Amino acid sequence: MKSLKSICVALCAALVLAGCGMSKTGQGALIGGGGGAALGAIIGALAGNAAIGTAIGGAVGAGAGAIIGKKMDKAKKEAEAIQNAQVEEVKDSNGLDAVKVTFDSGILFSTGKSTLTSSSKTSLQELASVLKNNSDCDVAIQGYTDNQGWKNSTAEQSAQKNQALSLDRATAVSSYLQALSVPVSQIKSVEGFGQSNPVADNSTKAGQAQNRRVEVYMYASQKMIQDAKAQAGN
């Protein structure tokens, strides 16, 4: 099943990207030209990502897609300078280019806690600067845990506690970013998904560590899409 998942991701990515050397500007043009939302949703689901952004329906247009891709190129490059962050290019619900910034929970929080560590704040300060520099990007923040149980708790109780912890951690990140003057209007969603959507094998310590994470997504706002369409003459 895992290999099939990998193959499907690779095939969908190949159709969308038409070659791994293509910039996000070029990818945006292909996606915007039509069919991008469906393929973007398939890739996101197979990769374990929750849907990001509100589906607008219909093709954005190749020209607008290229403009959005160029903006996301810039945002990704800036995000890559953030300490202790893993940065990836992903697709939003419309199949448009987006940027995912992942922090291991161990970098941000003590075990079982949702209070930010002092050492985490430098990374989040750098993230805040990137978000403010790209104010036409909407932001989604998602928290996740591994599937390990809590002491004196049933499996169901542990899952509920993991979900609550993941939400508390995502909220802590959101609150700190807002304290650093990231506009509350820019942060469109703050969610906790608990032990769902694992990105690694929960049967190993290394895998569990990868699954304990907070993901911050930067994606095209409605205004960015409208402006790109107007600029492209769509």
C-alpha positions as CSV (number, residue, x, y, z in Angstrom):
1,M,0.0,0.0,0.0
2,K,2.8,2.4,0.9
3,S,4.6,1.8,-2.4
4,L,1.3,2.3,-4.3
5,K,0.8,5.6,-2.5
6,S,4.4,6.7,-3.4
7,I,3.8,5.7,-7.1
8,C,0.5,7.6,-7.2
9,V,2.1,10.7,-5.7
10,A,5.0,10.5,-8.2
11,L,2.6,10.1,-11.2
12,C,0.4,12.9,-10.1
13,A,3.4,15.1,-9.5
14,A,4.8,14.3,-12.9
15,L,1.6,15.3,-14.6
16,V,1.4,18.6,-12.7
17,L,5.0,19.6,-12.7
18,A,6.0,18.2,-16.0
19,G,9.6,17.8,-14.8
20,C,11.2,18.2,-11.4
21,G,13.4,21.1,-12.7
22,M,10.5,23.4,-13.3
23,S,10.2,26.5,-11.2
24,K,7.0,27.2,-9.2
25,T,6.3,30.0,-11.7
26,G,6.1,27.4,-14.5
27,Q,4.2,24.9,-12.3
28,G,1.7,27.7,-11.5
29,A,1.1,28.3,-15.2
30,L,0.4,24.6,-15.8
31,I,-1.9,24.3,-12.7
32,G,-3.7,27.5,-13.5
33,G,-4.4,26.3,-17.0
34,G,-7.0,23.8,-15.8
35,G,-7.4,20.6,-13.9
36,G,-5.1,21.8,-11.2
37,A,-7.5,21.7,-8.4
38,A,-8.3,18.0,-8.9
39,L,-4.7,17.0,-9.2
40,G,-3.7,19.2,-6.4
41,A,-6.3,17.6,-4.1
42,I,-5.2,14.1,-5.1
43,I,-1.6,14.9,-4.4
44,G,-2.4,16.5,-1.1
45,A,-4.6,13.6,0.1
46,L,-2.0,11.0,-0.9
47,A,0.8,12.9,0.8
48,G,-1.2,13.1,4.0
49,N,-1.8,16.8,3.9
50,A,-5.1,18.3,5.0
51,A,-6.8,20.6,2.5
52,I,-5.5,24.2,2.5
53,G,-7.5,27.1,1.3
54,T,-11.1,27.5,0.1
55,A,-11.8,26.0,-3.3
56,I,-12.7,28.8,-5.7
57,G,-14.0,26.6,-8.5
58,G,-12.9,26.7,-12.1
59,A,-9.5,27.3,-13.6
60,V,-7.6,30.3,-12.4
61,G,-5.9,30.7,-15.7
62,A,-2.3,29.9,-16.9
63,G,-1.2,33.5,-16.7
64,A,-2.6,34.1,-13.2
65,G,-1.2,30.7,-12.1
66,A,2.3,31.8,-13.2
67,I,2.0,35.1,-11.3
68,I,1.0,33.2,-8.1
69,G,3.8,30.7,-8.7
70,K,6.3,33.5,-8.8
71,K,5.1,34.9,-5.6
72,M,5.3,31.5,-3.9
73,D,8.9,31.2,-5.3
74,K,9.7,34.3,-3.3
75,A,8.0,33.2,-0.2
76,K,9.6,29.7,-0.3
77,K,13.1,31.2,-0.7
78,E,12.6,33.5,2.3
79,A,11.2,30.6,4.4
80,E,14.2,28.4,3.7
81,A,16.3,30.8,5.8
82,I,14.3,30.0,9.0
83,Q,16.2,28.1,11.6
84,N,15.1,24.6,12.4
85,A,12.4,24.6,9.8
86,Q,11.7,22.2,6.9
87,V,10.3,24.0,3.9
88,E,8.4,22.3,1.1
89,E,6.4,23.3,-1.9
90,V,2.8,21.9,-1.9
91,K,-0.6,22.5,-3.5
92,D,-3.6,24.2,-2.0
93,S,-7.3,23.2,-2.5
94,N,-7.3,24.9,-5.9
95,G,-4.1,23.1,-7.1
96,L,-2.2,26.4,-6.8
97,D,1.3,26.6,-5.4
98,A,1.7,26.9,-1.7
99,V,4.5,26.7,0.9
100,K,4.6,24.4,3.9
101,V,6.9,25.2,6.8
102,T,7.3,22.3,9.3
103,F,8.7,22.5,12.9
104,D,9.3,19.4,14.9
105,S,7.3,19.7,18.2
106,G,10.6,18.9,20.0
107,I,12.0,22.2,18.7
108,L,9.0,24.2,19.9
109,F,7.7,22.4,23.0
110,S,8.7,20.2,25.9
111,T,7.3,16.7,25.9
112,G,3.5,16.7,26.5
113,K,3.5,20.5,26.8
114,S,2.0,23.3,24.7
115,T,4.1,26.2,26.1
116,L,6.7,27.4,23.7
117,T,10.3,27.0,24.7
118,S,12.5,30.0,24.9
119,S,14.8,28.5,22.2
120,S,11.8,28.1,19.8
121,K,11.1,31.8,19.7
122,T,14.0,32.7,17.4
123,S,12.6,30.4,14.7
124,L,9.1,31.8,15.1
125,Q,10.4,35.4,15.0
126,E,12.0,34.6,11.6
127,L,8.8,33.0,10.5
128,A,6.8,36.1,11.5
129,S,9.1,38.2,9.4
130,V,8.5,36.0,6.4
131,L,4.7,36.1,6.9
132,K,4.7,39.9,7.2
133,N,6.9,40.2,4.1
134,N,4.3,38.1,2.2
135,S,1.2,39.7,3.6
136,D,-0.9,38.7,0.5
137,C,-0.5,35.0,1.5
138,D,-3.1,33.5,3.8
139,V,-1.8,31.2,6.6
140,A,-3.0,27.9,8.0
141,I,-1.5,26.4,11.2
142,Q,-1.9,22.7,11.9
143,G,-0.7,20.7,14.9
144,Y,0.0,16.9,15.0
145,T,1.2,14.3,17.5
146,D,2.4,10.7,17.4
147,N,0.0,7.9,18.4
148,Q,1.5,7.1,21.7
149,G,-0.9,6.6,24.6
150,W,-1.1,8.7,27.8
151,K,-0.6,7.1,31.3
152,N,-3.7,5.7,32.9
153,S,-5.7,6.4,29.7
154,T,-7.6,4.2,27.3
155,A,-6.7,4.3,23.6
156,E,-9.7,6.5,23.0
157,Q,-8.9,8.8,25.8
158,S,-5.3,9.0,24.6
159,A,-6.4,9.9,21.1
160,Q,-8.6,12.7,22.5
161,K,-5.7,14.0,24.6
162,N,-3.4,13.9,21.6
163,Q,-6.0,15.9,19.6
164,A,-6.3,18.5,22.3
165,L,-2.5,18.8,22.7
166,S,-2.1,19.3,18.9
167,L,-4.6,22.1,18.9
168,D,-3.1,23.7,21.9
169,R,0.3,23.7,20.2
170,A,-1.0,25.1,17.0
171,T,-2.8,27.8,19.0
172,A,0.4,28.6,20.9
173,V,2.2,29.2,17.6
174,S,-0.6,31.3,16.3
175,S,-0.8,33.4,19.4
176,Y,3.0,34.0,19.4
177,L,3.0,35.0,15.7
178,Q,0.1,37.5,16.4
179,A,2.1,38.9,19.4
180,L,4.9,39.5,16.8
181,S,2.4,41.6,14.8
182,V,1.4,39.0,12.2
183,P,-2.2,40.2,11.4
184,V,-4.9,38.0,12.9
185,S,-6.7,38.4,9.6
186,Q,-3.8,36.7,7.8
187,I,-4.1,33.5,9.9
188,K,-7.2,31.9,8.4
189,S,-7.2,28.6,10.3
190,V,-5.7,27.0,13.4
191,E,-6.4,23.3,13.8
192,G,-5.2,20.3,15.7
193,F,-5.3,16.9,14.0
194,G,-3.9,14.8,16.9
195,Q,-2.4,11.5,15.7
196,S,-4.1,11.6,12.3
197,N,-2.1,12.1,9.0
198,P,1.2,10.6,10.2
199,V,4.1,11.4,7.9
200,A,6.3,8.5,9.3
201,D,6.1,5.1,10.9
202,N,4.7,5.4,14.5
203,S,6.2,2.1,15.4
204,T,9.7,3.6,15.6
205,K,11.0,6.4,17.9
206,A,12.4,8.3,14.8
207,G,9.0,8.0,13.1
208,Q,7.2,9.2,16.2
209,A,9.5,12.3,16.4
210,Q,8.6,13.2,12.8
211,N,4.9,12.9,13.5
212,R,5.1,15.3,16.4
213,R,5.0,18.5,14.4
214,V,3.4,21.9,13.7
215,E,2.9,22.8,10.1
216,V,2.5,26.4,8.8
217,Y,1.1,26.8,5.3
218,M,1.3,29.9,3.2
219,Y,-1.1,29.9,0.3
220,A,-2.8,32.3,-2.2
221,S,-5.4,34.5,-0.6
222,Q,-8.5,35.5,-2.5
223,K,-7.0,38.9,-3.0
224,M,-3.8,37.4,-4.5
225,I,-5.9,35.3,-6.9
226,Q,-8.0,38.2,-7.9
227,D,-5.0,40.5,-8.4
228,A,-3.2,37.8,-10.4
229,K,-6.2,37.3,-12.7
230,A,-6.6,41.0,-13.2
231,Q,-2.9,41.4,-14.0
232,A,-3.0,38.4,-16.4
233,G,-6.2,39.7,-18.1
234,N,-8.2,36.7,-17.1
